[in-house]
């Protein structure tokens, strides 16, 4: 929808979205770290410890969300200037970010409770809430961006208002249904904060590793945006459009990796390590085949989606080339996500995942992309191909580590 408003609006929303993206990644890291324990404790049906882990992860999530909310409300322009020097883009992006800021606290609660619910077998409630509020978000955005459905026409800011309202509805629905259904996650405050220092230390050891992994990975993705934005505004607009298409295609694999983590974590918690390895191997094969097929779909459908955007011919051309690169490397990214998040993390091997994931990103992908953009002055699509080199490296290293089975750790026995 925002693509109908021109290059500047697309770039502004994309850059403001980088802050939201960093928080999204941080929340994903915190909830994923908690999910390691949620899943394994559910495998042994230890509800008491599940509720204590919920208290730890919820506290972490709210703390970091508060920092993002404060910065986004009071210093949005300062942050956005890191990504771009286009004043028109910064001005619009700052307004967008201020409106979006209150949703960050709600997002943190939604993420943690959703991870806990899925890990304890209730996958329907998070799905119901997310699909319902997504529909509300789309409906409100349509009305507020274009002045439809009896709502005022306020352009790009309508998207931020719609997202904030839908997040508020999401957290209300999720909490109400969780406690109404008397879920294992329906903890009292006393149960959430019944953990001692030793328990806290053990949870934080894994959770902080995952959180750090996701944060520095997200920071790396934002660094890519900085690189693309400093090539020119057309480049960052093209990248943002390609990234929107990528998100649509990649959401299946995020779900697949979550499912893998739950199944493998539950099975390890039951003490069936060999069966957990077999489950993980099967799901990784599904990811590989599905990733190849999705790459083909992107090649066919991706260029057709561009027709709905009102953008310049230069942006269209750049985006077409970026989509080709995206499709070529999609299988590797899908496989890596499922291996690292679905297998290594759920098996408790967060240290290896952190070192390889972040090491390859900051040691290979980002330096090559920066060199391509600033030393060799390559166009954005060639810079993107250089950035994808780290995914190939991760694929090779991770598959060797996976086959050795040293990533499987039963955390229940050590709590």
Buried (B, 14 or more C-beta within 10 A) or exposed (E): BBBBBBBBBBBBBBBBBBBBBBBBBBBBBBBBBBBBBBBBBBBBEBBEBBBBBBBBBBBBBBEBBEEBBEBBBEEBBEBBBBBBEBEEBBBBBBBBBBBBBBBBBBBBBBBBBBBBBBBBEBBEBBBEBBEBBEEBBEBBBBBBBBBEEEBEEBBBBBBBBBBBBBBBBBBBBBBEBBEEEEBBBBBEEEBBBBBEEEBBEBBBBBBBBBBBBBBBBBBBBBBBBBBBBBBBBBBBBBBBBBBBBBEEBBEBBBEBBBBBBBBBBBBBBBEBBEBBBEBBEEBBEBBBEBBBEBBEEBBEEBBEBBEEBEBBEBBBBBBBBBBBBBBBBBBBBBBBBBBBBBBBBBBBBBBBBBEBBBBBBBEBBBBBBBBBBEEEEBBBBBBBBBBBBBBBBBBEBBEEBBEEEEBBBBBBEEB
